[in-house]
């Protein structure tokens, strides 16, 4: 899919044209990951990273963390307790 974005000339002239498309794709990937619409594997494919570690570094750099609430923590803690108690 090709998407066209119009920018005022004075702004477009200040930007590096060769990196604009890549940067916009990165911003979309990071935002979609943050919102939980895509996973790390999809980010990796979108941005053609060679490893999952490269993907995780990118997500860290973009501060793209999945939301993790106190309820999520409590649920994970309870799951761990249940597993330990089954031993």
DSSP file (Angstrom, degrees, kcal/mol; ACC not computed):
  #  RESIDUE AA STRUCTURE BP1 BP2  ACC     N-H-->O    O-->H-N    N-H-->O    O-->H-N    TCO  KAPPA ALPHA  PHI   PSI    X-CA   Y-CA   Z-CA
    1    1 A X              0   0    0      0, 0.0     2,-0.5     0, 0.0     0, 0.0   0.000 360.0 360.0 360.0 138.5    0.0    0.0    0.0
    2    2 A X        -     0   0    0      2,-0.0     2,-0.4     0, 0.0     0, 0.0  -0.938 360.0-169.0-113.4 135.0    1.3    3.4   -0.8
    3    3 A X        -     0   0    0     -2,-0.5     2,-0.4     2,-0.0     0, 0.0  -0.974   7.9-151.5-124.4 136.8    0.2    6.5    1.3
    4    4 A X        -     0   0    0     -2,-0.4     2,-0.4     2,-0.0    -2,-0.0  -0.907   8.4-167.4-110.3 135.0    0.9   10.1    0.3
    5    5 A X        -     0   0    0     -2,-0.4     2,-0.5     2,-0.0    -2,-0.0  -0.980  11.2-145.3-121.8 131.1    1.3   12.8    2.9
    6    6 A X        +     0   0    0     -2,-0.4     2,-0.3     6,-0.0    -2,-0.0  -0.835  20.0 179.6 -98.5 130.5    1.2   16.5    2.1
    7    7 A X        -     0   0    0     -2,-0.5     2,-0.0     2,-0.0    -2,-0.0  -0.935  37.9 -97.4-123.7 148.7    3.5   18.8    4.0
    8    8 A X    >>  -     0   0    0     -2,-0.3     4,-2.8     1,-0.1     3,-0.9  -0.400  38.6-119.1 -59.8 143.3    3.9   22.6    3.7
    9    9 A X  H 3> S+     0   0    0      1,-0.3     4,-2.6     2,-0.2     5,-0.2   0.872 111.4  56.6 -55.2 -41.9    7.0   23.3    1.6
   10   10 A X  H 34 S+     0   0    0      1,-0.2     4,-0.4     2,-0.2    -1,-0.3   0.836 113.5  40.7 -64.5 -30.2    8.9   25.2    4.3
   11   11 A X  H X> S+     0   0    0     -3,-0.9     3,-1.0     2,-0.2     4,-0.9   0.904 113.2  52.8 -79.9 -44.4    8.5   22.1    6.6
   12   12 A X  H >< S+     0   0    0     -4,-2.8     3,-0.6     1,-0.3    -2,-0.2   0.863 105.0  56.7 -59.5 -36.0    9.3   19.6    3.9
   13   13 A X  T 3< S+     0   0    0     -4,-2.6    -1,-0.3    -5,-0.2    -2,-0.2   0.757 104.6  52.7 -67.9 -23.9   12.5   21.4    3.0
   14   14 A X  T <4 S+     0   0    0     -3,-1.0    -1,-0.2    -4,-0.4    -2,-0.2   0.669  98.9  79.9 -84.5 -17.5   13.7   21.1    6.6
   15   15 A X  S << S-     0   0    0     -4,-0.9     2,-1.0    -3,-0.6     3,-0.1  -0.494  89.0-110.8 -90.1 159.2   13.2   17.4    6.7
   16   16 A X    >>  -     0   0    0      1,-0.2     3,-1.8    -2,-0.2     4,-0.9  -0.790  27.6-157.1 -88.7 104.1   15.5   14.7    5.3
   17   17 A X  H 3> S+     0   0    0     -2,-1.0     4,-0.6     1,-0.3     3,-0.3   0.780  86.5  58.9 -56.5 -31.7   13.4   13.3    2.4
   18   18 A X  H 34 S+     0   0    0      1,-0.2     4,-0.3     2,-0.1    -1,-0.3   0.751 112.4  39.3 -72.1 -20.8   15.2   10.0    2.3
   19   19 A X  H <> S+     0   0    0     -3,-1.8     4,-2.7     2,-0.1     5,-0.2   0.536  91.4  86.4-104.9  -7.7   14.3    9.2    5.9
   20   20 A X  H  X S+     0   0    0     -4,-0.9     4,-2.5    -3,-0.3     5,-0.2   0.935  90.2  47.4 -62.2 -48.6   10.7   10.5    6.1
   21   21 A X  H  X S+     0   0    0     -4,-0.6     4,-2.1     1,-0.2    -1,-0.2   0.924 114.9  46.5 -60.1 -45.3    9.0    7.4    4.8
   22   22 A X  H  > S+     0   0    0     -4,-0.3     4,-2.5     1,-0.2    -1,-0.2   0.923 112.5  50.2 -62.9 -45.0   11.0    5.1    7.1
   23   23 A X  H  X S+     0   0    0     -4,-2.7     4,-2.5     1,-0.2    -2,-0.2   0.899 110.1  49.6 -64.0 -40.6   10.4    7.3   10.1
   24   24 A X  H  X S+     0   0    0     -4,-2.5     4,-2.3    -5,-0.2    -1,-0.2   0.914 110.8  50.4 -63.6 -42.3    6.6    7.5    9.5
   25   25 A X  H  X S+     0   0    0     -4,-2.1     4,-2.6    -5,-0.2    -2,-0.2   0.907 110.4  50.4 -61.8 -41.7    6.5    3.7    9.2
   26   26 A X  H  X S+     0   0    0     -4,-2.5     4,-2.8     2,-0.2     5,-0.2   0.916 109.9  49.9 -61.4 -44.0    8.5    3.4   12.5
   27   27 A X  H  X S+     0   0    0     -4,-2.5     4,-2.3     2,-0.2    -2,-0.2   0.898 111.8  48.0 -63.5 -40.6    6.1    5.7   14.2
   28   28 A X  H  X S+     0   0    0     -4,-2.3     4,-2.8     2,-0.2     5,-0.2   0.932 112.8  48.5 -64.7 -45.5    3.1    3.8   13.0
   29   29 A X  H  X S+     0   0    0     -4,-2.6     4,-2.1     1,-0.2    -2,-0.2   0.929 113.2  47.0 -61.7 -45.8    4.6    0.5   14.0
   30   30 A X  H  X S+     0   0    0     -4,-2.8     4,-2.5     2,-0.2    -1,-0.2   0.911 114.2  47.2 -63.4 -43.0    5.5    1.8   17.5
   31   31 A X  H  X S+     0   0    0     -4,-2.3     4,-2.2    -5,-0.2     6,-0.2   0.924 111.8  49.4 -66.7 -44.2    2.0    3.3   18.1
   32   32 A X  H  <>S+     0   0    0     -4,-2.8     5,-2.3     1,-0.2     6,-1.0   0.875 111.8  50.0 -62.9 -36.4    0.2    0.2   16.9
   33   33 A X  H ><5S+     0   0    0     -4,-2.1     3,-1.4    -5,-0.2    -2,-0.2   0.938 109.5  50.9 -65.1 -47.2    2.4   -1.9   19.2
   34   34 A X  H 3<5S+     0   0    0     -4,-2.5    33,-0.6     1,-0.3    -2,-0.2   0.878 110.5  49.5 -56.3 -39.3    1.6    0.4   22.1
   35   35 A X  T 3<5S-     0   0    0     -4,-2.2    -1,-0.3    -5,-0.2    -2,-0.2   0.526 114.7-118.0 -80.3  -5.6   -2.1    0.1   21.4
   36   36 A X  T < 5S+     0   0    0     -3,-1.4    -3,-0.2    -4,-0.4    -2,-0.1   0.643  80.5 122.1  78.9  14.8   -1.9   -3.7   21.3
   37   37 A X  S   <S+     0   0    0     -5,-2.3     2,-0.3    -6,-0.2    -4,-0.2   0.773  78.1  21.6 -80.5 -26.3   -3.0   -3.8   17.6
   38   38 A X  S    S-     0   0    0     -6,-1.0    -2,-0.2    -9,-0.1     2,-0.2  -0.943  76.4-130.3-136.6 159.8    0.1   -5.6   16.5
   39   39 A X     >  -     0   0    0     -2,-0.3     4,-2.0    -3,-0.1     3,-0.3  -0.450  36.7 -93.5-102.1 178.3    2.8   -7.8   18.2
   40   40 A X  H  > S+     0   0    0      1,-0.2     4,-2.6     2,-0.2     5,-0.1   0.855 123.2  57.4 -61.2 -36.6    6.6   -7.6   18.2
   41   41 A X  H  > S+     0   0    0      1,-0.2     4,-2.0     2,-0.2    -1,-0.2   0.891 107.4  47.8 -63.5 -38.1    6.7  -10.2   15.3
   42   42 A X  H  > S+     0   0    0     -3,-0.3     4,-2.8     2,-0.2    -1,-0.2   0.880 109.9  52.2 -70.6 -36.7    4.6   -7.9   13.1
   43   43 A X  H  X S+     0   0    0     -4,-2.0     4,-2.3     2,-0.2    -2,-0.2   0.935 108.6  52.2 -60.4 -44.9    6.8   -4.9   14.0
   44   44 A X  H  X>S+     0   0    0     -4,-2.6     5,-1.9     1,-0.2     4,-0.6   0.915 112.6  43.8 -58.0 -45.1    9.8   -6.9   13.0
   45   45 A X  H ><5S+     0   0    0     -4,-2.0     3,-0.7     2,-0.2    -1,-0.2   0.915 112.0  52.9 -67.5 -42.4    8.3   -7.8    9.6
   46   46 A X  H 3<5S+     0   0    0     -4,-2.8    -2,-0.2     1,-0.2    -1,-0.2   0.895 119.9  33.7 -58.4 -40.6    7.0   -4.2    9.0
   47   47 A X  H 3<5S-     0   0    0     -4,-2.3    -1,-0.2    -5,-0.2    -2,-0.2   0.356 105.3-124.8-102.4   5.1   10.5   -2.8    9.6
   48   48 A X  T <<5 +     0   0    0     -3,-0.7    -3,-0.2    -4,-0.6     2,-0.2   0.872  43.1 175.4  54.9  43.4   12.5   -5.6    8.2
   49   49 A X      < -     0   0    0     -5,-1.9    -1,-0.2    -6,-0.2     3,-0.0  -0.519  31.5-138.4 -76.2 149.8   14.6   -6.2   11.3
   50   50 A X  S    S+     0   0    0     -2,-0.2     2,-0.3     1,-0.1    -1,-0.1   0.654  78.7  18.0 -85.6 -15.6   16.9   -9.1   11.2
   51   51 A X  S  > S-     0   0    0      1,-0.1     4,-1.5    -7,-0.0     5,-0.1  -0.970  72.7-114.5-149.6 163.8   16.3  -10.3   14.8
   52   52 A X  H  > S+     0   0    0     -2,-0.3     4,-2.7     1,-0.2     5,-0.2   0.826 115.9  60.2 -68.2 -29.2   13.8  -10.1   17.6
   53   53 A X  H  > S+     0   0    0      2,-0.2     4,-2.4     1,-0.2    -1,-0.2   0.891 102.8  50.4 -66.0 -38.8   16.5   -8.3   19.6
   54   54 A X  H  > S+     0   0    0      2,-0.2     4,-2.1     1,-0.2    -1,-0.2   0.894 111.1  50.3 -63.1 -39.2   16.7   -5.6   17.1
   55   55 A X  H  X S+     0   0    0     -4,-1.5     4,-2.6     2,-0.2    -2,-0.2   0.934 110.3  48.5 -63.3 -46.9   13.0   -5.3   17.3
   56   56 A X  H  X S+     0   0    0     -4,-2.7     4,-2.4     1,-0.2    -2,-0.2   0.877 110.2  52.0 -64.1 -37.1   13.1   -5.1   21.1
   57   57 A X  H  X S+     0   0    0     -4,-2.4     4,-2.7     2,-0.2    -1,-0.2   0.917 110.5  48.8 -63.2 -42.8   15.8   -2.4   21.0
   58   58 A X  H  X S+     0   0    0     -4,-2.1     4,-2.2     2,-0.2    -2,-0.2   0.944 111.9  48.1 -60.6 -48.8   13.7   -0.4   18.6
   59   59 A X  H  <>S+     0   0    0     -4,-2.6     5,-3.1     1,-0.2     4,-0.2   0.881 112.7  49.2 -62.4 -38.1   10.6   -0.7   20.8
   60   60 A X  H ><5S+     0   0    0     -4,-2.4     3,-1.4     3,-0.2    -1,-0.2   0.934 110.2  50.3 -64.4 -46.2   12.6    0.3   23.8
   61   61 A X  H 3<5S+     0   0    0     -4,-2.7    -2,-0.2     1,-0.3    -1,-0.2   0.856 113.6  45.8 -60.3 -36.3   14.1    3.3   22.0
   62   62 A X  T 3<5S-     0   0    0     -4,-2.2    -1,-0.3    -5,-0.2    -2,-0.2   0.427 109.7-124.6 -86.1   0.5   10.6    4.4   21.0
   63   63 A X  T < 5 +     0   0    0     -3,-1.4     2,-1.1    -4,-0.2    -3,-0.2   0.901  53.9 159.8  53.7  42.7    9.3    3.8   24.5
   64   64 A X      < +     0   0    0     -5,-3.1     2,-0.4    -6,-0.2    -1,-0.2  -0.739   9.1 161.9 -99.2  86.1    6.7    1.5   23.0
   65   65 A X        -     0   0    0     -2,-1.1     2,-0.2    -3,-0.1     3,-0.0  -0.834  41.4-115.7-107.0 143.1    5.6   -0.6   26.0
   66   66 A X        -     0   0    0     -2,-0.4     2,-0.2     1,-0.1   -32,-0.1  -0.507  43.9 -97.4 -70.3 144.8    2.5   -2.7   26.2
   67   67 A X        -     0   0    0    -33,-0.6     2,-0.4    -2,-0.2    -1,-0.1  -0.462  43.8-176.3 -64.5 131.7    0.2   -1.5   28.9
   68   68 A X        -     0   0    0     -2,-0.2     2,-0.1    -3,-0.0    -1,-0.0  -0.930   8.5-165.3-134.6 107.2    0.6   -3.6   32.0
   69   69 A X     >  -     0   0    0     -2,-0.4     4,-2.1     1,-0.1     5,-0.1  -0.302  36.5-105.7 -91.2 171.3   -1.8   -2.7   34.8
   70   70 A X  H  > S+     0   0    0      1,-0.2     4,-2.6     2,-0.2     5,-0.2   0.857 123.4  56.4 -62.6 -34.5   -1.8   -3.6   38.5
   71   71 A X  H  > S+     0   0    0      2,-0.2     4,-2.4     1,-0.2    -1,-0.2   0.901 105.3  50.8 -63.5 -40.1   -4.6   -6.0   37.7
   72   72 A X  H  > S+     0   0    0      2,-0.2     4,-2.5     1,-0.2    -2,-0.2   0.920 110.9  49.2 -61.4 -43.5   -2.3   -7.7   35.2
   73   73 A X  H  X S+     0   0    0     -4,-2.1     4,-2.7     2,-0.2    -2,-0.2   0.923 111.1  48.9 -62.2 -45.1    0.5   -8.0   37.8
   74   74 A X  H  X S+     0   0    0     -4,-2.6     4,-2.4     1,-0.2    -1,-0.2   0.906 111.7  49.4 -62.3 -41.7   -1.9   -9.4   40.4
   75   75 A X  H  X S+     0   0    0     -4,-2.4     4,-2.1     2,-0.2    -1,-0.2   0.919 112.7  46.9 -64.6 -43.0   -3.2  -12.0   37.9
   76   76 A X  H  X S+     0   0    0     -4,-2.5     4,-2.3     2,-0.2    -2,-0.2   0.900 111.6  51.6 -64.9 -40.1    0.4  -13.0   36.9
   77   77 A X  H  X S+     0   0    0     -4,-2.7     4,-2.4     1,-0.2    -2,-0.2   0.914 110.2  48.7 -62.0 -43.4    1.4  -13.2   40.6
   78   78 A X  H  X S+     0   0    0     -4,-2.4     4,-2.4     1,-0.2    -1,-0.2   0.887 109.5  52.6 -64.9 -39.0   -1.6  -15.5   41.3
   79   79 A X  H  X S+     0   0    0     -4,-2.1     4,-2.1     2,-0.2    -1,-0.2   0.918 109.8  48.6 -62.0 -43.5   -0.7  -17.7   38.3
   80   80 A X  H  X S+     0   0    0     -4,-2.3     4,-2.6     2,-0.2    -2,-0.2   0.920 110.7  50.9 -62.9 -44.0    2.8  -18.1   39.6
   81   81 A X  H  X S+     0   0    0     -4,-2.4     4,-2.6     1,-0.2    -2,-0.2   0.918 109.7  50.7 -59.7 -43.3    1.6  -18.9   43.1
   82   82 A X  H  X S+     0   0    0     -4,-2.4     4,-1.0     1,-0.2    -1,-0.2   0.901 111.0  48.0 -61.8 -41.6   -0.8  -21.6   41.6
   83   83 A X  H  < S+     0   0    0     -4,-2.1     3,-0.5     2,-0.2     4,-0.4   0.920 113.0  48.1 -65.4 -44.0    2.1  -23.2   39.6
   84   84 A X  H >< S+     0   0    0     -4,-2.6     3,-1.2     1,-0.2    -2,-0.2   0.901 110.0  52.2 -64.1 -41.2    4.4  -23.2   42.7
   85   85 A X  H 3< S+     0   0    0     -4,-2.6    -1,-0.2     1,-0.3    -2,-0.2   0.701 100.2  63.4 -70.5 -18.8    1.7  -24.7   44.9
   86   86 A X  T 3<        0   0    0     -4,-1.0    -1,-0.3    -3,-0.5    -2,-0.2   0.597 360.0 360.0 -79.5 -10.7    1.0  -27.5   42.4
   87   87 A X    <         0   0    0     -3,-1.2    -1,-0.2    -4,-0.4    -2,-0.1   0.481 360.0 360.0 -78.0 360.0    4.6  -28.9   42.9
